[in-house]
Amino acid sequence: MTQSSPLNHPIVEQSFAIIDQEIGEHNLNSLEYAIARRVIHSTADFDFIKLLKFSPDAIKSGINSFQQKKTIITDVTMVKQGIITLVNKTFNNPIITAVEAASQPLPGKTRTETGLLTCFETYPNGIYVIGNAPTALLALCQQIAEKNSKPSLIIGAPVGFVSVLESKQALAKIDVPKILVEGRKGGSSVAAAIVNALLVLGWENK
């Protein structure tokens, strides 16, 4: 459905071809589908074709932000490891991991949440990628509401059962460029796949 990219390994392109054959009908445009397809490739879960939600300006804002080399803030190291190869092949954005930005948690908060608050002070307009920690996503949403700062893009894909739905509902209510995975599904690999798809789109459309 979309042209192959030299940034992708041949096995990735083969997988994309299989997904194209099996996907069936969907309501995504070509750019949204490129992102969904990469998520499906990373998870082998076709549910994501329906779970991914895009704000109207999310993809354009995301691509522009990567092209402008804005700082990427991930919640956990696994997300950073999942994107660093393509980041280095494309725009070389700085990458900061929230959990590594805090030596110890603030009282009543997780270490990732604490680190994200620190990152937001320095990079209120950064690209935020949450694939694991719903507490970090909740803290981010609260900071945006309190300080009236708007990140360039938020990817909200925490996975699990505790505070996950609440964090995604909080993100859904905020007027900010965002790509959101509805429900309990998500994870570091999903968040990384969304970033990697945006990097390829941005690189191929310079």
Residue, then its C-alpha position, 0 to 999 in steps of 0.5 A: m500500500t505504501q512504498s518500501s523504505p531503504l530504512n527498513h530491513p528486508i524482513v520488515e518489508q516482507s512482514f509489511a507485505i503480509i500485513d497488507q494482504e491480511i489487514g482487511e478494511h479499515n478507516l485509516n488514511s495512508l499516514e495513519y496506516a503506515i504507523a498502525r502497520r508498524v505497530i502490528h508488525s511489532t506485536a503481531d496483533f491486528d487489534f491495533i488497527k482499531l485501537l490507535k487514535f490520532s489527533p488531527d495534527a498529530i502526525k504532521s506535528g510529530i514529523n515536523s518535530f523530528q525534522q527539527k531535532k526536538t528532544i525525545i523524552t521516553d518513560v523507560t529505557m526499553v523505549k529508548q532502545g527500540i528507537i535509537t537505531l532509526v533516530n541515529k539513521t535519520f535526524n539524530n534527535p537527543i533522547i532522554t529517559a525519564v526513569e534515568a533522570a531521577s536518582q530516587p523518587l519523590p515521596g509518593k511518586t514513582r521514579t519514572e514519574t519523578g524523572l518525567l517531572t524533571c524533564f518537563e521543566t527543561y523540555p516542555n515542548g519536547i516529544y514525549v513517548i510513554g510506553n510503560a508507565p501510566t504514572a508518568l503519563l498522568a503526571l505529564c497531563q497534570q503538568i500540561a494542565e497546570k503550566n499551560s505548556k504544550p509538547s510537540l507530540i505525546i505518544g500515549a501507549p502504557v500497558g497494563f491494568v493499574s492506572v492505565l485506562e485513567s492515564k489514557q483518558a486524561l490524555a484524551k481530554i487534553d488539547v495536544p498533538k497525540i497518538l493514543v492507544e485505547g484500552r489496556k494494550g500498549g507497551s514499550s514495543v508499541a510506543a517505539a514502533i509509533v516513533n519509528a514509523l514517524l521517523v521513516l515518514g519524516w525522512e522519506n518526506k524531507 
